[in-house]
Structure formats: C-alpha cells, structure tokens
Amino acid sequence: MKWIDAEDIGIALAEKFPNVDPLTIRFTDLRERVLALDGFDDDPKASNEPKLEAIQMAWHEEWEDAQ
C-alpha cells in the first residue's frame, strides 16, 4: 500500500483498530499507525495533510459501517 491508497489503508486500520473512533486520532498518531501496517510500503516523508485526511475519512467510513 502507498499513501494514495486511502481506501485500502482505511480498511486495514478499521480491521486492526476496530474500537478506535478515527476522528479522535491526531494526524501524527494516524501517520504512525499507517507506517506500522503490514503491507504498507511507501516513503514516510511522502505523507501530507490531504493524504492523511483522506485516510482518516476512509477509516471513519469503515468504522461507521461496523457500528
């Protein structure tokens, strides 16, 4: 996965952290969680606010569907 794969990352985060409301996570923490995902293989320096926001929204969508 790369930073631009927001939907795939969102799904992976929802599976790994099912009890975490993504909207309560700071972008710095979100970035660290993404970097720790199995299958994530991108330059850590390539993250930015729009990419993290897209990931957070994709994760939130998955999280809401599971509630």
CHARMM-style PDB file with segment names, atoms N, HN, CA, C and O in Angstrom:
ATOM      1  N   MET     1       0.842  -1.185   0.000  1.00  0.00      PROA
ATOM      2  CA  MET     1       0.000   0.000   0.000  1.00  0.00      PROA
ATOM      3  C   MET     1       0.881   1.239   0.000  1.00  0.00      PROA
ATOM      4  O   MET     1       1.979   1.255   0.556  1.00  0.00      PROA
ATOM      5  N   LYS     2       0.369   2.256  -0.632  1.00  0.00      PROA
ATOM      6  HN  LYS     2      -0.523   2.243  -1.084  1.00  0.00      PROA
ATOM      7  CA  LYS     2       1.032   3.558  -0.698  1.00  0.00      PROA
ATOM      8  C   LYS     2       0.119   4.605  -0.069  1.00  0.00      PROA
ATOM      9  O   LYS     2      -1.053   4.334   0.193  1.00  0.00      PROA
ATOM     10  N   TRP     3       0.651   5.795   0.172  1.00  0.00      PROA
ATOM     11  HN  TRP     3       1.603   6.016  -0.041  1.00  0.00      PROA
ATOM     12  CA  TRP     3      -0.126   6.871   0.784  1.00  0.00      PROA
ATOM     13  C   TRP     3      -1.408   7.175   0.007  1.00  0.00      PROA
ATOM     14  O   TRP     3      -2.410   7.581   0.596  1.00  0.00      PROA
ATOM     15  N   ILE     4      -1.376   6.982  -1.294  1.00  0.00      PROA
ATOM     16  HN  ILE     4      -0.562   6.653  -1.772  1.00  0.00      PROA
ATOM     17  CA  ILE     4      -2.553   7.317  -2.103  1.00  0.00      PROA
ATOM     18  C   ILE     4      -3.651   6.259  -2.030  1.00  0.00      PROA
ATOM     19  O   ILE     4      -4.745   6.474  -2.553  1.00  0.00      PROA
ATOM     20  N   ASP     5      -3.380   5.127  -1.392  1.00  0.00      PROA
ATOM     21  HN  ASP     5      -2.492   4.953  -0.967  1.00  0.00      PROA
ATOM     22  CA  ASP     5      -4.356   4.034  -1.287  1.00  0.00      PROA
ATOM     23  C   ASP     5      -5.230   4.211  -0.050  1.00  0.00      PROA
ATOM     24  O   ASP     5      -5.288   3.334   0.812  1.00  0.00      PROA
ATOM     25  N   ALA     6      -5.903   5.344   0.027  1.00  0.00      PROA
ATOM     26  HN  ALA     6      -5.855   6.056  -0.674  1.00  0.00      PROA
ATOM     27  CA  ALA     6      -6.665   5.696   1.234  1.00  0.00      PROA
ATOM     28  C   ALA     6      -7.706   4.646   1.601  1.00  0.00      PROA
ATOM     29  O   ALA     6      -7.840   4.299   2.775  1.00  0.00      PROA
ATOM     30  N   GLU     7      -8.443   4.136   0.622  1.00  0.00      PROA
ATOM     31  HN  GLU     7      -8.334   4.418  -0.331  1.00  0.00      PROA
ATOM     32  CA  GLU     7      -9.490   3.154   0.934  1.00  0.00      PROA
ATOM     33  C   GLU     7      -8.891   1.875   1.515  1.00  0.00      PROA
ATOM     34  O   GLU     7      -9.378   1.361   2.522  1.00  0.00      PROA
ATOM     35  N   ASP     8      -7.844   1.366   0.887  1.00  0.00      PROA
ATOM     36  HN  ASP     8      -7.448   1.783   0.069  1.00  0.00      PROA
ATOM     37  CA  ASP     8      -7.210   0.138   1.380  1.00  0.00      PROA
ATOM     38  C   ASP     8      -6.625   0.341   2.774  1.00  0.00      PROA
ATOM     39  O   ASP     8      -6.735  -0.530   3.637  1.00  0.00      PROA
ATOM     40  N   ILE     9      -6.009   1.482   2.981  1.00  0.00      PROA
ATOM     41  HN  ILE     9      -5.919   2.190   2.280  1.00  0.00      PROA
ATOM     42  CA  ILE     9      -5.443   1.783   4.301  1.00  0.00      PROA
ATOM     43  C   ILE     9      -6.557   1.933   5.328  1.00  0.00      PROA
ATOM     44  O   ILE     9      -6.431   1.449   6.453  1.00  0.00      PROA
ATOM     45  N   GLY    10      -7.645   2.597   4.953  1.00  0.00      PROA
ATOM     46  HN  GLY    10      -7.747   2.990   4.039  1.00  0.00      PROA
ATOM     47  CA  GLY    10      -8.780   2.746   5.853  1.00  0.00      PROA
ATOM     48  C   GLY    10      -9.350   1.411   6.294  1.00  0.00      PROA
ATOM     49  O   GLY    10      -9.682   1.221   7.464  1.00  0.00      PROA
ATOM     50  N   ILE    11      -9.461   0.489   5.353  1.00  0.00      PROA
ATOM     51  HN  ILE    11      -9.191   0.642   4.403  1.00  0.00      PROA
ATOM     52  CA  ILE    11      -9.958  -0.853   5.671  1.00  0.00      PROA
ATOM     53  C   ILE    11      -8.999  -1.561   6.624  1.00  0.00      PROA
ATOM     54  O   ILE    11      -9.422  -2.167   7.608  1.00  0.00      PROA
ATOM     55  N   ALA    12      -7.708  -1.479   6.323  1.00  0.00      PROA
ATOM     56  HN  ALA    12      -7.364  -0.987   5.523  1.00  0.00      PROA
ATOM     57  CA  ALA    12      -6.711  -2.132   7.173  1.00  0.00      PROA
ATOM     58  C   ALA    12      -6.715  -1.554   8.591  1.00  0.00      PROA
ATOM     59  O   ALA    12      -6.598  -2.298   9.565  1.00  0.00      PROA
ATOM     60  N   LEU    13      -6.849  -0.250   8.704  1.00  0.00      PROA
ATOM     61  HN  LEU    13      -6.944   0.354   7.913  1.00  0.00      PROA
ATOM     62  CA  LEU    13      -6.893   0.374  10.028  1.00  0.00      PROA
ATOM     63  C   LEU    13      -8.157  -0.017  10.783  1.00  0.00      PROA
ATOM     64  O   LEU    13      -8.109  -0.251  11.990  1.00  0.00      PROA
ATOM     65  N   ALA    14      -9.283  -0.089  10.086  1.00  0.00      PROA
ATOM     66  HN  ALA    14      -9.322   0.102   9.105  1.00  0.00      PROA
ATOM     67  CA  ALA    14     -10.540  -0.486  10.725  1.00  0.00      PROA
ATOM     68  C   ALA    14     -10.457  -1.914  11.243  1.00  0.00      PROA
ATOM     69  O   ALA    14     -11.010  -2.232  12.295  1.00  0.00      PROA
ATOM     70  N   GLU    15      -9.765  -2.771  10.504  1.00  0.00      PROA
ATOM     71  HN  GLU    15      -9.315  -2.513   9.649  1.00  0.00      PROA
ATOM     72  CA  GLU    15      -9.608  -4.162  10.940  1.00  0.00      PROA
ATOM     73  C   GLU    15      -8.640  -4.264  12.117  1.00  0.00      PROA
ATOM     74  O   GLU    15      -8.855  -5.054  13.036  1.00  0.00      PROA
ATOM     75  N   LYS    16      -7.588  -3.474  12.086  1.00  0.00      PROA
ATOM     76  HN  LYS    16      -7.414  -2.832  11.339  1.00  0.00      PROA
ATOM     77  CA  LYS    16      -6.572  -3.551  13.138  1.00  0.00      PROA
ATOM     78  C   LYS    16      -7.001  -2.837  14.422  1.00  0.00      PROA
ATOM     79  O   LYS    16      -6.630  -3.250  15.521  1.00  0.00      PROA
ATOM     80  N   PHE    17      -7.782  -1.767  14.277  1.00  0.00      PROA
ATOM     81  HN  PHE    17      -8.083  -1.432  13.384  1.00  0.00      PROA
ATOM     82  CA  PHE    17      -8.216  -0.969  15.437  1.00  0.00      PROA
ATOM     83  C   PHE    17      -9.740  -0.805  15.413  1.00  0.00      PROA
ATOM     84  O   PHE    17     -10.231   0.308  15.228  1.00  0.00      PROA
ATOM     85  N   PRO    18     -10.498  -1.895  15.597  1.00  0.00      PROA
ATOM     86  CA  PRO    18     -11.955  -1.830  15.439  1.00  0.00      PROA
ATOM     87  C   PRO    18     -12.680  -0.969  16.472  1.00  0.00      PROA
ATOM     88  O   PRO    18     -13.803  -0.528  16.227  1.00  0.00      PROA
ATOM     89  N   ASN    19     -12.062  -0.729  17.608  1.00  0.00      PROA
ATOM     90  HN  ASN    19     -11.150  -1.088  17.807  1.00  0.00      PROA
ATOM     91  CA  ASN    19     -12.731   0.023  18.674  1.00  0.00      PROA
ATOM     92  C   ASN    19     -12.270   1.475  18.765  1.00  0.00      PROA
ATOM     93  O   ASN    19     -12.598   2.172  19.724  1.00  0.00      PROA
ATOM     94  N   VAL    20     -11.517   1.927  17.775  1.00  0.00      PROA
ATOM     95  HN  VAL    20     -11.251   1.360  16.996  1.00  0.00      PROA
ATOM     96  CA  VAL    20     -10.993   3.295  17.797  1.00  0.00      PROA
ATOM     97  C   VAL    20     -11.803   4.164  16.834  1.00  0.00      PROA
ATOM     98  O   VAL    20     -11.936   3.842  15.653  1.00  0.00      PROA
ATOM     99  N   ASP    21     -12.338   5.261  17.352  1.00  0.00      PROA
ATOM    100  HN  ASP    21     -12.230   5.522  18.311  1.00  0.00      PROA
ATOM    101  CA  ASP    21     -13.014   6.234  16.501  1.00  0.00      PROA
ATOM    102  C   ASP    21     -11.928   7.023  15.768  1.00  0.00      PROA
ATOM    103  O   ASP    21     -11.164   7.749  16.404  1.00  0.00      PROA
ATOM    104  N   PRO    22     -11.848   6.893  14.452  1.00  0.00      PROA
ATOM    105  CA  PRO    22     -10.780   7.551  13.700  1.00  0.00      PROA
ATOM    106  C   PRO    22     -10.757   9.066  13.849  1.00  0.00      PROA
ATOM    107  O   PRO    22      -9.707   9.686  13.676  1.00  0.00      PROA
ATOM    108  N   LEU    23     -11.884   9.663  14.163  1.00  0.00      PROA
ATOM    109  HN  LEU    23     -12.736   9.160  14.304  1.00  0.00      PROA
ATOM    110  CA  LEU    23     -11.929  11.113  14.289  1.00  0.00      PROA
ATOM    111  C   LEU    23     -11.296  11.613  15.590  1.00  0.00      PROA
ATOM    112  O   LEU    23     -11.135  12.818  15.785  1.00  0.00      PROA
ATOM    113  N   THR    24     -10.938  10.677  16.480  1.00  0.00      PROA
ATOM    114  HN  THR    24     -11.069   9.698  16.321  1.00  0.00      PROA
ATOM    115  CA  THR    24     -10.281  11.055  17.730  1.00  0.00      PROA
ATOM    116  C   THR    24      -8.760  10.959  17.636  1.00  0.00      PROA
ATOM    117  O   THR    24      -8.054  11.269  18.596  1.00  0.00      PROA
ATOM    118  N   ILE    25      -8.262  10.533  16.487  1.00  0.00      PROA
ATOM    119  HN  ILE    25      -8.835  10.281  15.707  1.00  0.00      PROA
ATOM    120  CA  ILE    25      -6.826  10.317  16.295  1.00  0.00      PROA
ATOM    121  C   ILE    25      -6.181  11.558  15.672  1.00  0.00      PROA
ATOM    122  O   ILE    25      -6.669  12.087  14.673  1.00  0.00      PROA
ATOM    123  N   ARG    26      -5.087  12.011  16.269  1.00  0.00      PROA
ATOM    124  HN  ARG    26      -4.691  11.582  17.081  1.00  0.00      PROA
ATOM    125  CA  ARG    26      -4.322  13.113  15.679  1.00  0.00      PROA
ATOM    126  C   ARG    26      -3.586  12.609  14.443  1.00  0.00      PROA
ATOM    127  O   ARG    26      -3.268  11.424  14.345  1.00  0.00      PROA
ATOM    128  N   PHE    27      -3.320  13.498  13.509  1.00  0.00      PROA
ATOM    129  HN  PHE    27      -3.578  14.461  13.589  1.00  0.00      PROA
ATOM    130  CA  PHE    27      -2.639  13.102  12.278  1.00  0.00      PROA
ATOM    131  C   PHE    27      -1.263  12.507  12.557  1.00  0.00      PROA
ATOM    132  O   PHE    27      -0.832  11.604  11.839  1.00  0.00      PROA
ATOM    133  N   THR    28      -0.570  12.987  13.575  1.00  0.00      PROA
ATOM    134  HN  THR    28      -0.920  13.720  14.158  1.00  0.00      PROA
ATOM    135  CA  THR    28       0.739  12.418  13.898  1.00  0.00      PROA
ATOM    136  C   THR    28       0.607  10.958  14.315  1.00  0.00      PROA
ATOM    137  O   THR    28       1.428  10.123  13.935  1.00  0.00      PROA
ATOM    138  N   ASP    29      -0.429  10.649  15.097  1.00  0.00      PROA
ATOM    139  HN  ASP    29      -1.096  11.327  15.405  1.00  0.00      PROA
ATOM    140  CA  ASP    29      -0.676   9.266  15.510  1.00  0.00      PROA
ATOM    141  C   ASP    29      -1.179   8.428  14.341  1.00  0.00      PROA
ATOM    142  O   ASP    29      -0.799   7.266  14.195  1.00  0.00      PROA
ATOM    143  N   LEU    30      -2.024   9.010  13.519  1.00  0.00      PROA
ATOM    144  HN  LEU    30      -2.333   9.954  13.637  1.00  0.00      PROA
ATOM    145  CA  LEU    30      -2.530   8.312  12.340  1.00  0.00      PROA
ATOM    146  C   LEU    30      -1.371   7.916  11.437  1.00  0.00      PROA
ATOM    147  O   LEU    30      -1.312   6.787  10.952  1.00  0.00      PROA
ATOM    148  N   ARG    31      -0.462   8.836  11.215  1.00  0.00      PROA
ATOM    149  HN  ARG    31      -0.510   9.754  11.609  1.00  0.00      PROA
ATOM    150  CA  ARG    31       0.701   8.571  10.368  1.00  0.00      PROA
ATOM    151  C   ARG    31       1.500   7.383  10.914  1.00  0.00      PROA
ATOM    152  O   ARG    31       1.909   6.511  10.147  1.00  0.00      PROA
ATOM    153  N   GLU    32       1.721   7.343  12.211  1.00  0.00      PROA
ATOM    154  HN  GLU    32       1.388   8.051  12.834  1.00  0.00      PROA
ATOM    155  CA  GLU    32       2.474   6.242  12.821  1.00  0.00      PROA
ATOM    156  C   GLU    32       1.733   4.912  12.675  1.00  0.00      PROA
ATOM    157  O   GLU    32       2.360   3.877  12.447  1.00  0.00      PROA
ATOM    158  N   ARG    33       0.421   4.933  12.803  1.00  0.00      PROA
ATOM    159  HN  ARG    33      -0.088   5.773  12.988  1.00  0.00      PROA
ATOM    160  CA  ARG    33      -0.361   3.700  12.650  1.00  0.00      PROA
ATOM    161  C   ARG    33      -0.297   3.197  11.218  1.00  0.00      PROA
ATOM    162  O   ARG    33      -0.205   1.991  10.987  1.00  0.00      PROA
ATOM    163  N   VAL    34      -0.344   4.109  10.259  1.00  0.00      PROA
ATOM    164  HN  VAL    34      -0.418   5.088  10.448  1.00  0.00      PROA
ATOM    165  CA  VAL    34      -0.246   3.717   8.849  1.00  0.00      PROA
ATOM    166  C   VAL    34       1.120   3.113   8.578  1.00  0.00      PROA
ATOM    167  O   VAL    34       1.218   2.063   7.943  1.00  0.00      PROA
ATOM    168  N   LEU    35       2.164   3.756   9.046  1.00  0.00      PROA
ATOM    169  HN  LEU    35       2.084   4.609   9.562  1.00  0.00      PROA
ATOM    170  CA  LEU    35       3.519   3.251   8.815  1.00  0.00      PROA
ATOM    171  C   LEU    35       3.720   1.861   9.407  1.00  0.00      PROA
ATOM    172  O   LEU    35       4.543   1.093   8.908  1.00  0.00      PROA
ATOM    173  N   ALA    36       2.983   1.527  10.461  1.00  0.00      PROA
ATOM    174  HN  ALA    36       2.315   2.150  10.866  1.00  0.00      PROA
ATOM    175  CA  ALA    36       3.130   0.232  11.134  1.00  0.00      PROA
ATOM    176  C   ALA    36       2.283  -0.876  10.504  1.00  0.00      PROA
ATOM    177  O   ALA    36       2.407  -2.039  10.890  1.00  0.00      PROA
ATOM    178  N   LEU    37       1.431  -0.534   9.545  1.00  0.00      PROA
ATOM    179  HN  LEU    37       1.330   0.410   9.231  1.00  0.00      PROA
ATOM    180  CA  LEU    37       0.574  -1.546   8.924  1.00  0.00      PROA
ATOM    181  C   LEU    37       1.382  -2.548   8.106  1.00  0.00      PROA
ATOM    182  O   LEU    37       2.327  -2.184   7.406  1.00  0.00      PROA
ATOM    183  N   ASP    38       0.990  -3.820   8.209  1.00  0.00      PROA
ATOM    184  HN  ASP    38       0.223  -4.116   8.778  1.00  0.00      PROA
ATOM    185  CA  ASP    38       1.565  -4.832   7.326  1.00  0.00      PROA
ATOM    186  C   ASP    38       1.145  -4.493   5.900  1.00  0.00      PROA
ATOM    187  O   ASP    38      -0.022  -4.194   5.647  1.00  0.00      PROA
ATOM    188  N   GLY    39       2.070  -4.538   4.996  1.00  0.00      PROA
ATOM    189  HN  GLY    39       3.018  -4.780   5.201  1.00  0.00      PROA
ATOM    190  CA  GLY    39       1.736  -4.270   3.603  1.00  0.00      PROA
ATOM    191  C   GLY    39       1.898  -2.824   3.198  1.00  0.00      PROA
ATOM    192  O   GLY    39       1.776  -2.501   2.016  1.00  0.00      PROA
ATOM    193  N   PHE    40       2.174  -1.933   4.157  1.00  0.00      PROA
ATOM    194  HN  PHE    40       2.274  -2.196   5.117  1.00  0.00      PROA
ATOM    195  CA  PHE    40       2.403  -0.546   3.786  1.00  0.00      PROA
ATOM    196  C   PHE    40       3.853  -0.387   3.390  1.00  0.00      PROA
ATOM    197  O   PHE    40       4.758  -0.742   4.145  1.00  0.00      PROA
ATOM    198  N   ASP    41       4.070   0.150   2.195  1.00  0.00      PROA
ATOM    199  HN  ASP    41       3.335   0.438   1.581  1.00  0.00      PROA
ATOM    200  CA  ASP    41       5.436   0.274   1.679  1.00  0.00      PROA
ATOM    201  C   ASP    41       5.558   1.554   0.865  1.00  0.00      PROA
ATOM    202  O   ASP    41       5.491   1.539  -0.364  1.00  0.00      PROA
ATOM    203  N   ASP    42       5.736   2.654   1.573  1.00  0.00      PROA
ATOM    204  HN  ASP    42       5.790   2.666   2.571  1.00  0.00      PROA
ATOM    205  CA  ASP    42       5.896   3.938   0.897  1.00  0.00      PROA
ATOM    206  C   ASP    42       6.830   4.796   1.736  1.00  0.00      PROA
ATOM    207  O   ASP    42       7.095   4.497   2.900  1.00  0.00      PROA
ATOM    208  N   ASP    43       7.312   5.847   1.137  1.00  0.00      PROA
ATOM    209  HN  ASP    43       7.096   6.090   0.191  1.00  0.00      PROA
ATOM    210  CA  ASP    43       8.233   6.755   1.796  1.00  0.00      PROA
ATOM    211  C   ASP    43       7.503   7.486   2.922  1.00  0.00      PROA
ATOM    212  O   ASP    43       6.519   8.180   2.664  1.00  0.00      PROA
ATOM    213  N   PRO    44       7.966   7.345   4.167  1.00  0.00      PROA
ATOM    214  CA  PRO    44       7.315   8.045   5.276  1.00  0.00      PROA
ATOM    215  C   PRO    44       7.237   9.555   5.063  1.00  0.00      PROA
ATOM    216  O   PRO    44       6.309  10.205   5.542  1.00  0.00      PROA
ATOM    217  N   LYS    45       8.205  10.107   4.349  1.00  0.00      PROA
ATOM    218  HN  LYS    45       8.960   9.579   3.960  1.00  0.00      PROA
ATOM    219  CA  LYS    45       8.240  11.548   4.119  1.00  0.00      PROA
ATOM    220  C   LYS    45       7.207  11.996   3.083  1.00  0.00      PROA
ATOM    221  O   LYS    45       6.977  13.194   2.919  1.00  0.00      PROA
ATOM    222  N   ALA    46       6.588  11.049   2.389  1.00  0.00      PROA
ATOM    223  HN  ALA    46       6.775  10.076   2.522  1.00  0.00      PROA
ATOM    224  CA  ALA    46       5.621  11.394   1.345  1.00  0.00      PROA
ATOM    225  C   ALA    46       4.226  11.669   1.892  1.00  0.00      PROA
ATOM    226  O   ALA    46       3.325  12.033   1.137  1.00  0.00      PROA
ATOM    227  N   SER    47       4.043  11.497   3.196  1.00  0.00      PROA
ATOM    228  HN  SER    47       4.775  11.201   3.809  1.00  0.00      PROA
ATOM    229  CA  SER    47       2.720  11.783   3.768  1.00  0.00      PROA
ATOM    230  C   SER    47       2.526  13.291   3.846  1.00  0.00      PROA
ATOM    231  O   SER    47       3.483  14.056   3.964  1.00  0.00      PROA
ATOM    232  N   ASN    48       1.254  13.698   3.777  1.00  0.00      PROA
ATOM    233  HN  ASN    48       0.477  13.076   3.681  1.00  0.00      PROA
ATOM    234  CA  ASN    48       0.914  15.106   3.961  1.00  0.00      PROA
ATOM    235  C   ASN    48      -0.507  15.184   4.487  1.00  0.00      PROA
ATOM    236  O   ASN    48      -1.201  14.170   4.573  1.00  0.00      PROA
ATOM    237  N   GLU    49      -0.933  16.369   4.834  1.00  0.00      PROA
ATOM    238  HN  GLU    49      -0.369  17.192   4.764  1.00  0.00      PROA
ATOM    239  CA  GLU    49      -2.248  16.526   5.464  1.00  0.00      PROA
ATOM    240  C   GLU    49      -3.397  16.040   4.582  1.00  0.00      PROA
ATOM    241  O   GLU    49      -4.271  15.334   5.085  1.00  0.00      PROA
ATOM    242  N   PRO    50      -3.440  16.382   3.290  1.00  0.00      PROA
ATOM    243  CA  PRO    50      -4.544  15.878   2.458  1.00  0.00      PROA
ATOM    244  C   PRO    50      -4.585  14.348   2.368  1.00  0.00      PROA
ATOM    245  O   PRO    50      -5.664  13.755   2.370  1.00  0.00      PROA
ATOM    246  N   LYS    51      -3.425  13.716   2.292  1.00  0.00      PROA
ATOM    247  HN  LYS    51      -2.549  14.197   2.291  1.00  0.00      PROA
ATOM    248  CA  LYS    51      -3.395  12.245   2.230  1.00  0.00      PROA
ATOM    249  C   LYS    51      -3.872  11.642   3.542  1.00  0.00      PROA
ATOM    250  O   LYS    51      -4.640  10.680   3.547  1.00  0.00      PROA
ATOM    251  N   LEU    52      -3.415  12.208   4.651  1.00  0.00      PROA
ATOM    252  HN  LEU    52      -2.791  12.989   4.646  1.00  0.00      PROA
ATOM    253  CA  LEU    52      -3.840  11.703   5.954  1.00  0.00      PROA
ATOM    254  C   LEU    52      -5.329  11.934   6.182  1.00  0.00      PROA
ATOM    255  O   LEU    52      -6.009  11.093   6.770  1.00  0.00      PROA
ATOM    256  N   GLU    53      -5.827  13.058   5.723  1.00  0.00      PROA
ATOM    257  HN  GLU    53      -5.275  13.741   5.245  1.00  0.00      PROA
ATOM    258  CA  GLU    53      -7.259  13.332   5.861  1.00  0.00      PROA
ATOM    259  C   GLU    53      -8.079  12.326   5.049  1.00  0.00      PROA
ATOM    260  O   GLU    53      -9.110  11.844   5.518  1.00  0.00      PROA
ATOM    261  N   ALA    54      -7.630  12.014   3.849  1.00  0.00      PROA
ATOM    262  HN  ALA    54      -6.793  12.406   3.468  1.00  0.00      PROA
ATOM    263  CA  ALA    54      -8.332  11.028   3.020  1.00  0.00      PROA
ATOM    264  C   ALA    54      -8.320   9.658   3.690  1.00  0.00      PROA
ATOM    265  O   ALA    54      -9.319   8.940   3.657  1.00  0.00      PROA
ATOM    266  N   ILE    55      -7.206   9.299   4.290  1.00  0.00      PROA
ATOM    267  HN  ILE    55      -6.394   9.882   4.318  1.00  0.00      PROA
ATOM    268  CA  ILE    55      -7.105   8.021   5.003  1.00  0.00      PROA
ATOM    269  C   ILE    55      -8.039   8.025   6.207  1.00  0.00      PROA
ATOM    270  O   ILE    55      -8.747   7.047   6.450  1.00  0.00      PROA
ATOM    271  N   GLN    56      -8.042   9.114   6.957  1.00  0.00      PROA
ATOM    272  HN  GLN    56      -7.467   9.908   6.760  1.00  0.00      PROA
ATOM    273  CA  GLN    56      -8.903   9.215   8.136  1.00  0.00      PROA
ATOM    274  C   GLN    56     -10.382   9.087   7.744  1.00  0.00      PROA
ATOM    275  O   GLN    56     -11.149   8.410   8.429  1.00  0.00      PROA
ATOM    276  N   MET    57     -10.772   9.726   6.662  1.00  0.00      PROA
ATOM    277  HN  MET    57     -10.149  10.276   6.105  1.00  0.00      PROA
ATOM    278  CA  MET    57     -12.166   9.659   6.215  1.00  0.00      PROA
ATOM    279  C   MET    57     -12.531   8.259   5.734  1.00  0.00      PROA
ATOM    280  O   MET    57     -13.637   7.785   5.994  1.00  0.00      PROA
ATOM    281  N   ALA    58     -11.619   7.597   5.041  1.00  0.00      PROA
ATOM    282  HN  ALA    58     -10.721   7.981   4.830  1.00  0.00      PROA
ATOM    283  CA  ALA    58     -11.865   6.218   4.594  1.00  0.00      PROA
ATOM    284  C   ALA    58     -11.986   5.293   5.799  1.00  0.00      PROA
ATOM    285  O   ALA    58     -12.863   4.429   5.828  1.00  0.00      PROA
ATOM    286  N   TRP    59     -11.129   5.461   6.779  1.00  0.00      PROA
ATOM    287  HN  TRP    59     -10.416   6.162   6.755  1.00  0.00      PROA
ATOM    288  CA  TRP    59     -11.182   4.666   8.004  1.00  0.00      PROA
ATOM    289  C   TRP    59     -12.493   4.951   8.735  1.00  0.00      PROA
ATOM    290  O   TRP    59     -13.145   4.029   9.224  1.00  0.00      PROA
ATOM    291  N   HSD    60     -12.878   6.215   8.808  1.00  0.00      PROA
ATOM    292  HN  HSD    60     -12.349   6.965   8.410  1.00  0.00      PROA
ATOM    293  CA  HSD    60     -14.119   6.581   9.500  1.00  0.00      PROA
ATOM    294  C   HSD    60     -15.330   5.935   8.832  1.00  0.00      PROA
ATOM    295  O   HSD    60     -16.244   5.471   9.514  1.00  0.00      PROA
ATOM    296  N   GLU    61     -15.336   5.904   7.511  1.00  0.00      PROA
ATOM    297  HN  GLU    61     -14.594   6.281   6.958  1.00  0.00      PROA
ATOM    298  CA  GLU    61     -16.434   5.259   6.789  1.00  0.00      PROA
ATOM    299  C   GLU    61     -16.540   3.782   7.155  1.00  0.00      PROA
ATOM    300  O   GLU    61     -17.629   3.273   7.422  1.00  0.00      PROA
ATOM    301  N   GLU    62     -15.399   3.104   7.165  1.00  0.00      PROA
ATOM    302  HN  GLU    62     -14.514   3.517   6.948  1.00  0.00      PROA
ATOM    303  CA  GLU    62     -15.368   1.680   7.547  1.00  0.00      PROA
ATOM    304  C   GLU    62     -15.805   1.503   8.996  1.00  0.00      PROA
ATOM    305  O   GLU    62     -16.560   0.586   9.319  1.00  0.00      PROA
ATOM    306  N   TRP    63     -15.332   2.375   9.850  1.00  0.00      PROA
ATOM    307  HN  TRP    63     -14.718   3.120   9.588  1.00  0.00      PROA
ATOM    308  CA  TRP    63     -15.648   2.291  11.291  1.00  0.00      PROA
ATOM    309  C   TRP    63     -17.146   2.498  11.512  1.00  0.00      PROA
ATOM    310  O   TRP    63     -17.768   1.774  12.290  1.00  0.00      PROA
ATOM    311  N   GLU    64     -17.725   3.491  10.823  1.00  0.00      PROA
ATOM    312  HN  GLU    64     -17.220   4.079  10.191  1.00  0.00      PROA
ATOM    313  CA  GLU    64     -19.166   3.757  10.957  1.00  0.00      PROA
ATOM    314  C   GLU    64     -19.987   2.565  10.493  1.00  0.00      PROA
ATOM    315  O   GLU    64     -20.977   2.213  11.133  1.00  0.00      PROA
ATOM    316  N   ASP    65     -19.595   1.943   9.401  1.00  0.00      PROA
ATOM    317  HN  ASP    65     -18.790   2.229   8.881  1.00  0.00      PROA
ATOM    318  CA  ASP    65     -20.321   0.788   8.864  1.00  0.00      PROA
ATOM    319  C   ASP    65     -20.312  -0.375   9.864  1.00  0.00      PROA
ATOM    320  O   ASP    65     -21.243  -1.180   9.889  1.00  0.00      PROA
ATOM    321  N   ALA    66     -19.281  -0.458  10.668  1.00  0.00      PROA
ATOM    322  HN  ALA    66     -18.525   0.196  10.647  1.00  0.00      PROA
ATOM    323  CA  ALA    66     -19.156  -1.559  11.626  1.00  0.00      PROA
ATOM    324  C   ALA    66     -19.924  -1.295  12.919  1.00  0.00      PROA
ATOM    325  O   ALA    66     -20.122  -2.214  13.714  1.00  0.00      PROA
ATOM    326  N   GLN    67     -20.355  -0.065  13.140  1.00  0.00      PROA
ATOM    327  HN  GLN    67     -20.193   0.681  12.494  1.00  0.00      PROA
ATOM    328  CA  GLN    67     -21.043   0.284  14.394  1.00  0.00      PROA
ATOM    329  C   GLN    67     -22.483  -0.183  14.404  1.00  0.00      PROA
ATOM    330  OT1 GLN    67     -23.195   0.033  15.385  1.00  0.00      PROA
TER     331      GLN     67
END
